[in-house]
Amino acid sequence: MTWTGWRAPAVPACRQLRLPVHGVALDNQGLRPDDLDRVARASGARVLVTTPTLHNPTGACMDDARREAIAGVVKRLGLLVIEDDVYGALSDRPPLYPLLGDQGIYISSLSKTVAAGLRLGWIVASAKLLSQVDPHAQASHWPVSPLGLHVACQWIDDGTAARRLAWQRAEICERWRLARRLLAGGLHNTGQPSPHAWLGTPQGAEAVVKQCREQGVEVVPASVFAIGASEVQAVRISLSAAGSRAELKRGLEVIRQVLSAQ
């Protein structure tokens, strides 16, 4: 099965700047190299925004061969890649960035892996690219919170960040296993524990969203993530939003009941 054109956080910014956005087909490992090649050639697009590890919303994760294939297309066509790796530390997969030479910009953060309140991120790229990222940053950005920066640095130095990351990974793994047990047949199988689950809804995503909401459970339809029209019937389930595994279990059971009643 393939999915086409899922939104990245950059999409609203592109539309605000009136930059065209084009979707690329996905499979269970993320971007398809053949379709990336086709779309880039047909559209003339020069920038690729991608999440190779724990793609949101599908949870897809590229293996080594897929990363090599994507890097090959990027180098052949001279594309610039913006890699969103905010979930990367939750897996053992390396970034795509080292395969891209001077054609990559790597972005990550502590907020998805260590603590949601640490709104601290970073950009890695060549000096030439970094100089072009935002030459007017001082005029357009607020500075990083000194308190948040201090806490982040202290946690990294004293090992707290590593311990919290280990806890997050273990907790997400347990929640992912719980989801697989309760919603086995309908979940997209990536083989990689993810903070979100992608669930097929053969009878229509919008109806599932409505019925779940009526019972106090929020899921997000595929249409929210699609670039342009999409016929994919699926919803994304956040496995990390619930305050406890017991609360998550109750929510997943509601979703299962809604699906079984269709």
N, C-alpha and C positions, 0 to 999 in steps of 0.2 A: 504494500500500500504506500502511496505517496501523499504528502501534504504540500500545499503551495503557499509561499509568501507570508510567513508569520512576522508580526510586528516586532521590532526591537525598540528600546527606549529612544533611539535616534529618530524614529519615524515622525513624531510630532514636530521635532526640531526641523527636519527636512521640509515638512509641509509649511512650517512657519516661514522658512527661507525660500519657499517655492521651488524646491529641488525635487525632481521626479524620483519616485521610489518604485522599484521593480522587485517582485517576489521571485524566489528561486525554489524549485521543488525540493522536498525533503523525503528521506526514507527513515528507516529505524536507526541510522547512524548520523542523521543530520543532513547537511547540504549534499546534494548529488553533484558530483563534478561535471557530468555531461550537461546538466541543465544550467549550472553556473556558466559554463563555456557558451552555451546557446544564448542565454539571457544577456550576458555581457556583450557578445558580438552583435546581437540584434538591437540592443538598446543604446549601446555606446557608453554604458555606465563605467565609471572609473574607480568607484569606491565600493567595497564589500564590507558590510557590518554583519558579524556572525558570532554565534555562541557555540563553539565546538564541543564544550563540555557541559553536560546537564542543561541542554537547551530548554528554554522556557517558551512554550508550555509543554513540549512533548517529552522532556527528559532525555532526549537522544544524546548519545555520546560517541564521537568519532573514534574509531580504532586507528592504529598506526598507518595502515594502508590507506584509509580514507584521508587522513591528514596529509599524507604525502601526495595523494592525488589532487586534493584541493590546492596545496602549495604549488603543484606543477601548473595548474590552470592559472593561478594568480601570477606566477612568474612569466608564463608564456604570453599572457595578455597585458602585463604591466599594471595590474590592479593594485590599489592601496587597500589594505585590510585593517579594519578596526575590530579587534578581538575583545569581546565582552566576556571576561572570565570571572565574574563575581561569584560564581558557584564552584569554580575550579578546585579550590582547596578541599571541597567535600568529597573529592574523588582522588584516585591515584594517577589520573591522566595528566600528562605534561601539556603545557600550552601549545597552540599552533605557532605562536610568535617566533620561536627559534628557527623555524623552517622557512621564514619569509624574508630573511635578509633585511634590507632597508625598505621593504614594502609593507612593514607591519607596525601597527600601533596597538599596544597591549594595555587594557584597562581592567583594574580589579579594585577590591574594597574589602574592608573588615566587616561591613554591616550584615552581609549574608552568611558569614562563616564563623564569626567570633561573637559579636553582640550587635543587635539591631540599632542600639543607640549610638554606636561609634560610626558616625557619618563621615568616615575618612576613607578616601580612595587615592589611587595613584595611576599615573600614565607612564609607560615605558616605550621609548622609541629612539631613533637616531637623533642626534643633536639637530640635524637639519630639519627633520619633521617636527620635533618639539618646538622649534622656533616659529613654525607656521601654525601651530595648533590654535593659539589665541594670542595675537600680539597686543590685544587690548584688554588682557585679563584684569589688570588693576582697575580699569574703569567699569568692568562689567560683572565682576565676581565679588562676593563677600569672602573674607578670609576664613580659613579653617578655624574652628573654635579652639582656643588655646587649651581649655580644659580637656576637650576630647582628644586633642593631639597629645597632651601630657599623659592621659590615661592609656592611650594606645601604645605609646613608647614604653611606658612602665610595664604594661602587660606583656609586651614583646620581650623586654629585657628579663623580667622575672619568671617567665614561663607560663603566666596566666593565659595568654592568648593561645598557646599551644594546647593547654589543658582544656580550655573552652572549645577549641576546634575539635579536639578528640571527643569530647562529650557530644557536640553537635553531630558529628559523623555517626557515633553510636546510636544516638536517638533517632536520627533520620533513617538509619538502617532498620531499626525496629518498627518505625512507623510505616516504612515502605513495605516491609514484610507483612504487616497487618493489612495494609491495603490490598496486597496481592492475594492474601488469604480470603478476604471478604468479597473482593470484586474480581476474582481470578480471570474469568473468561473475557471480560471487556477491556482490560487494561492493556495499553501499548507496552510491549515487553522490550525494555532496553537492556535488561540484565544488570543495570547499574542503579543502586539506591539513589533516589532523587527526592528533593523537598517538594516536588509536585508530581502528580500522576495524571496521565492523559487517558481518558475513558471514552470509548466509542459509545454512541447513543443512536442505534439504528432507527429508532422511531422519532428522532428529532431532538436537537440539543435545547432549543428554546423551551420546549415543554418540560424537559427534565429540570432546567433551571427554575422555572416557575413552580413546579411541584415541590422541589427541594426547598425553595425559599419559603413556601407556605408552611413548611415544617421546621423552619429556623436554621436551615443549612444553605450556605452560599457556595455555588460553583460558578465557573465562568465559561460561557459558550465559546466555541471556536471562532465565531464571527468577530469577537473582540480582538483577536490576534491576527486576523487575516488582513493582508494587503489587497484591497479590492474584494470582489465577490468570491465566496467560497461555498462549495457544496458539502464540505466535510462536516459530518455530524459527530461532534465530540465535545466534551467539557474538560476543563482543567480543574483538578482538585488540589488545593494547597494542603499538604500533609504537615506543615509546620505551624499553621495558624492556630490550631486548637491548643488550649492551655495544658492538656494532658493527653496521654494515650487513651484513657477512658473516654474523654470527651471526643477524641477523634474516632474512636470505635463507634460511638453512638451516631456520629455524623455519617460515617461510612455505611452503617446499617440502614440509615434513612435512604441514602442514595441507592443502595441495593434494593430496598423495598420499592422505590419509585421505578427502577428499571424493570423489576420483575412484574410490576403491574401494567406495564405498557403492552 
